[in-house]
Amino acid sequence: MPNSLKKVGTVLGVREGKLIAKLNREVQLSTKVFGKEGKPLGKISRLFGPVNAPYAAIDSKGVMAKEVYVR
């Protein structure tokens, strides 16, 4: 895993063509996210759920991953 990546969440599944991830740190809308190896997954299109335990919908263009990272 590239050193510049920070884990921000875990993918729970796919809904309506978007990856759904439970986040473990704060991120902004339109943030570009990456897989463990540093390959681009897409960007965050929606944040939802409780403020202290948010979820994100990620436009991933069909790319799958188990974990989500940012640079």
FIKOL-132510 format. One record per atom (N, C-alpha, C): x, y, z; residue in three letters. Coordinates in nm, 4 decimals. Layout:
{{X; Y; Z}; "ALA"} ...
This chain:
{{0.0842; -0.1183; 0.0000}; "MET"} {{0.0000; 0.0000; 0.0000}; "MET"} {{0.0886; 0.1244; 0.0000}; "MET"} {{0.0622; 0.2183; -0.0905}; "PRO"} {{0.1414; 0.3416; -0.0926}; "PRO"} {{0.1305; 0.4175; 0.0391}; "PRO"} {{0.2419; 0.4765; 0.0823}; "ASN"} {{0.2475; 0.5453; 0.2110}; "ASN"} {{0.1551; 0.6644; 0.2208}; "ASN"} {{0.1242; 0.7291; 0.1093}; "SER"} {{0.0446; 0.8513; 0.1135}; "SER"} {{-0.1053; 0.8262; 0.1320}; "SER"} {{-0.1490; 0.7023; 0.1331}; "LEU"} {{-0.2914; 0.6717; 0.1472}; "LEU"} {{-0.3306; 0.6570; 0.2935}; "LEU"} {{-0.4514; 0.7083; 0.3263}; "LYS"} {{-0.5073; 0.6958; 0.4608}; "LYS"} {{-0.6429; 0.6288; 0.4487}; "LYS"} {{-0.6635; 0.5232; 0.5268}; "LYS"} {{-0.7912; 0.4518; 0.5229}; "LYS"} {{-0.9009; 0.5400; 0.5810}; "LYS"} {{-1.0124; 0.5503; 0.5070}; "VAL"} {{-1.1246; 0.6300; 0.5547}; "VAL"} {{-1.2512; 0.5475; 0.5749}; "VAL"} {{-1.2517; 0.4221; 0.5296}; "GLY"} {{-1.3721; 0.3433; 0.5478}; "GLY"} {{-1.3645; 0.2028; 0.4935}; "GLY"} {{-1.4728; 0.1292; 0.5189}; "THR"} {{-1.4865; -0.0095; 0.4761}; "THR"} {{-1.6114; -0.0223; 0.3899}; "THR"} {{-1.5975; -0.0860; 0.2756}; "VAL"} {{-1.7103; -0.1036; 0.1841}; "VAL"} {{-1.8032; -0.2116; 0.2391}; "VAL"} {{-1.9325; -0.1784; 0.2457}; "LEU"} {{-2.0332; -0.2727; 0.2943}; "LEU"} {{-2.1039; -0.3449; 0.1807}; "LEU"} {{-2.1108; -0.2807; 0.0648}; "GLY"} {{-2.1791; -0.3423; -0.0481}; "GLY"} {{-2.2057; -0.2414; -0.1583}; "GLY"} {{-2.2944; -0.2818; -0.2498}; "VAL"} {{-2.3295; -0.1974; -0.3638}; "VAL"} {{-2.4799; -0.1728; -0.3601}; "VAL"} {{-2.5182; -0.0494; -0.3843}; "ARG"} {{-2.6606; -0.0138; -0.3894}; "ARG"} {{-2.6804; 0.0881; -0.5006}; "ARG"} {{-2.7725; 0.0587; -0.5899}; "GLU"} {{-2.8032; 0.1477; -0.7019}; "GLU"} {{-2.6779; 0.1871; -0.7793}; "GLU"} {{-2.5869; 0.0913; -0.7983}; "GLY"} {{-2.4663; 0.1134; -0.8768}; "GLY"} {{-2.3546; 0.1895; -0.8055}; "GLY"} {{-2.3707; 0.2147; -0.6771}; "LYS"} {{-2.2684; 0.2868; -0.6016}; "LYS"} {{-2.2160; 0.1997; -0.4882}; "LYS"} {{-2.0869; 0.2141; -0.4587}; "LEU"} {{-2.0317; 0.1475; -0.3412}; "LEU"} {{-2.0816; 0.2206; -0.2177}; "LEU"} {{-2.1196; 0.1458; -0.1148}; "ILE"} {{-2.1615; 0.2047; 0.0122}; "ILE"} {{-2.0537; 0.1704; 0.1147}; "ILE"} {{-1.9986; 0.2747; 0.1770}; "ALA"} {{-1.8897; 0.2541; 0.2728}; "ALA"} {{-1.9241; 0.3171; 0.4071}; "ALA"} {{-1.8878; 0.2474; 0.5142}; "LYS"} {{-1.8968; 0.3033; 0.6491}; "LYS"} {{-1.7657; 0.3761; 0.6735}; "LYS"} {{-1.7738; 0.5042; 0.7047}; "LEU"} {{-1.6536; 0.5862; 0.7200}; "LEU"} {{-1.6033; 0.5854; 0.8634}; "LEU"} {{-1.4721; 0.5974; 0.8770}; "ASN"} {{-1.4127; 0.6047; 1.0107}; "ASN"} {{-1.3384; 0.7359; 1.0331}; "ASN"} {{-1.3488; 0.8268; 0.9367}; "ARG"} {{-1.2941; 0.9623; 0.9522}; "ARG"} {{-1.3704; 1.0558; 0.8599}; "ARG"} {{-1.3560; 1.1845; 0.8854}; "GLU"} {{-1.4309; 1.2851; 0.8104}; "GLU"} {{-1.3760; 1.3020; 0.6693}; "GLU"} {{-1.4672; 1.3077; 0.5726}; "VAL"} {{-1.4329; 1.3362; 0.4328}; "VAL"} {{-1.5372; 1.4316; 0.3763}; "VAL"} {{-1.5062; 1.4938; 0.2655}; "GLN"} {{-1.5958; 1.5893; 0.2009}; "GLN"} {{-1.6596; 1.5259; 0.0770}; "GLN"} {{-1.7712; 1.5819; 0.0343}; "LEU"} {{-1.8321; 1.5407; -0.0931}; "LEU"} {{-1.7327; 1.5626; -0.2063}; "LEU"} {{-1.7390; 1.4810; -0.3063}; "SER"} {{-1.6533; 1.4865; -0.4259}; "SER"} {{-1.5075; 1.4507; -0.3988}; "SER"} {{-1.4769; 1.3996; -0.2793}; "THR"} {{-1.3413; 1.3539; -0.2501}; "THR"} {{-1.3098; 1.2325; -0.3345}; "THR"} {{-1.1947; 1.2324; -0.4001}; "LYS"} {{-1.1511; 1.1156; -0.4769}; "LYS"} {{-1.1035; 1.0088; -0.3798}; "LYS"} {{-1.1471; 0.8850; -0.4042}; "VAL"} {{-1.1084; 0.7738; -0.3172}; "VAL"} {{-1.0367; 0.6673; -0.3987}; "VAL"} {{-0.9577; 0.5869; -0.3289}; "PHE"} {{-0.8698; 0.4888; -0.3911}; "PHE"} {{-0.8834; 0.3547; -0.3207}; "PHE"} {{-0.8429; 0.2491; -0.3904}; "GLY"} {{-0.8348; 0.1171; -0.3319}; "GLY"} {{-0.7039; 0.1016; -0.2572}; "GLY"} {{-0.6846; -0.0127; -0.1944}; "LYS"} {{-0.5663; -0.0388; -0.1121}; "LYS"} {{-0.4355; -0.0225; -0.1883}; "LYS"} {{-0.4344; -0.0588; -0.3150}; "GLU"} {{-0.3116; -0.0506; -0.3953}; "GLU"} {{-0.2901; 0.0865; -0.4586}; "GLU"} {{-0.3790; 0.1821; -0.4282}; "GLY"} {{-0.3648; 0.3164; -0.4820}; "GLY"} {{-0.4358; 0.3400; -0.6141}; "GLY"} {{-0.5120; 0.2398; -0.6601}; "LYS"} {{-0.5863; 0.2570; -0.7855}; "LYS"} {{-0.7139; 0.3366; -0.7582}; "LYS"} {{-0.7465; 0.4336; -0.8445}; "PRO"} {{-0.8669; 0.5155; -0.8238}; "PRO"} {{-0.9941; 0.4314; -0.8239}; "PRO"} {{-1.0826; 0.4585; -0.7274}; "LEU"} {{-1.2137; 0.3930; -0.7221}; "LEU"} {{-1.3226; 0.4834; -0.7767}; "LEU"} {{-1.3133; 0.6110; -0.7488}; "GLY"} {{-1.4167; 0.7061; -0.7883}; "GLY"} {{-1.4164; 0.8217; -0.6912}; "GLY"} {{-1.5363; 0.8826; -0.6733}; "LYS"} {{-1.5444; 0.9922; -0.5779}; "LYS"} {{-1.6731; 0.9826; -0.4974}; "LYS"} {{-1.6726; 1.0447; -0.3815}; "ILE"} {{-1.7872; 1.0410; -0.2916}; "ILE"} {{-1.8969; 1.1302; -0.3474}; "ILE"} {{-2.0144; 1.0710; -0.3685}; "SER"} {{-2.1257; 1.1454; -0.4261}; "SER"} {{-2.2324; 1.1815; -0.3224}; "SER"} {{-2.2301; 1.1130; -0.2083}; "ARG"} {{-2.3321; 1.1387; -0.1060}; "ARG"} {{-2.2809; 1.0948; 0.0295}; "ARG"} {{-2.3095; 1.1744; 0.1310}; "LEU"} {{-2.2817; 1.1384; 0.2700}; "LEU"} {{-2.4156; 1.1282; 0.3412}; "LEU"} {{-2.4318; 1.0259; 0.4267}; "PHE"} {{-2.5586; 1.0087; 0.4965}; "PHE"} {{-2.5371; 0.9327; 0.6263}; "PHE"} {{-2.6417; 0.9289; 0.7077}; "GLY"} {{-2.6348; 0.8613; 0.8364}; "GLY"} {{-2.5990; 0.9583; 0.9475}; "GLY"} {{-2.5781; 0.9060; 1.0682}; "PRO"} {{-2.5461; 0.9919; 1.1817}; "PRO"} {{-2.4104; 1.0603; 1.1656}; "PRO"} {{-2.3981; 1.1796; 1.2178}; "VAL"} {{-2.2752; 1.2575; 1.2059}; "VAL"} {{-2.1564; 1.1841; 1.2674}; "VAL"} {{-2.1779; 1.1147; 1.3795}; "ASN"} {{-2.0671; 1.0461; 1.4470}; "ASN"} {{-2.0353; 0.9089; 1.3885}; "ASN"} {{-2.1133; 0.8618; 1.2910}; "ALA"} {{-2.0869; 0.7329; 1.2257}; "ALA"} {{-2.1423; 0.7383; 1.0823}; "ALA"} {{-2.0832; 0.8238; 0.9967}; "PRO"} {{-2.1402; 0.8452; 0.8631}; "PRO"} {{-2.1116; 0.7314; 0.7642}; "PRO"} {{-2.1908; 0.7336; 0.6584}; "TYR"} {{-2.1746; 0.6433; 0.5454}; "TYR"} {{-2.1546; 0.7286; 0.4210}; "TYR"} {{-2.0953; 0.6685; 0.3184}; "ALA"} {{-2.0739; 0.7394; 0.1924}; "ALA"} {{-2.1185; 0.6522; 0.0766}; "ALA"} {{-2.1789; 0.7171; -0.0228}; "ALA"} {{-2.2074; 0.6527; -0.1509}; "ALA"} {{-2.0981; 0.6987; -0.2456}; "ALA"} {{-2.0342; 0.6036; -0.3134}; "ILE"} {{-1.9185; 0.6336; -0.3986}; "ILE"} {{-1.9492; 0.5952; -0.5421}; "ILE"} {{-1.9391; 0.6925; -0.6331}; "ASP"} {{-1.9494; 0.6639; -0.7759}; "ASP"} {{-1.8220; 0.5920; -0.8161}; "ASP"} {{-1.8314; 0.4622; -0.8390}; "SER"} {{-1.7105; 0.3824; -0.8589}; "SER"} {{-1.6922; 0.3312; -1.0009}; "SER"} {{-1.7857; 0.3598; -1.0916}; "LYS"} {{-1.7751; 0.3142; -1.2305}; "LYS"} {{-1.7553; 0.1628; -1.2396}; "LYS"} {{-1.8153; 0.0867; -1.1453}; "GLY"} {{-1.8088; -0.0579; -1.1485}; "GLY"} {{-1.6862; -0.1197; -1.0837}; "GLY"} {{-1.5958; -0.0390; -1.0308}; "VAL"} {{-1.4754; -0.0901; -0.9644}; "VAL"} {{-1.5120; -0.1301; -0.8225}; "VAL"} {{-1.4625; -0.2454; -0.7774}; "MET"} {{-1.4919; -0.2935; -0.6422}; "MET"} {{-1.3676; -0.2873; -0.5541}; "MET"} {{-1.3900; -0.2759; -0.4247}; "ALA"} {{-1.2823; -0.2771; -0.3256}; "ALA"} {{-1.3444; -0.3120; -0.1918}; "ALA"} {{-1.2607; -0.3523; -0.0962}; "LYS"} {{-1.3090; -0.3822; 0.0391}; "LYS"} {{-1.2883; -0.2642; 0.1330}; "LYS"} {{-1.1873; -0.1834; 0.1023}; "GLU"} {{-1.1559; -0.0685; 0.1859}; "GLU"} {{-1.1401; 0.0548; 0.0978}; "GLU"} {{-1.1614; 0.1717; 0.1572}; "VAL"} {{-1.1557; 0.2984; 0.0851}; "VAL"} {{-1.0476; 0.3854; 0.1475}; "VAL"} {{-0.9665; 0.4475; 0.0604}; "TYR"} {{-0.8547; 0.5308; 0.1061}; "TYR"} {{-0.8582; 0.6664; 0.0370}; "TYR"} {{-0.7966; 0.7674; 0.1004}; "VAL"} {{-0.7765; 0.8994; 0.0399}; "VAL"} {{-0.6292; 0.9315; 0.0447}; "VAL"} {{-0.5902; 1.0314; -0.0343}; "ARG"} {{-0.4503; 1.0786; -0.0340}; "ARG"} {{-0.4383; 1.2004; 0.0505}; "ARG"} 
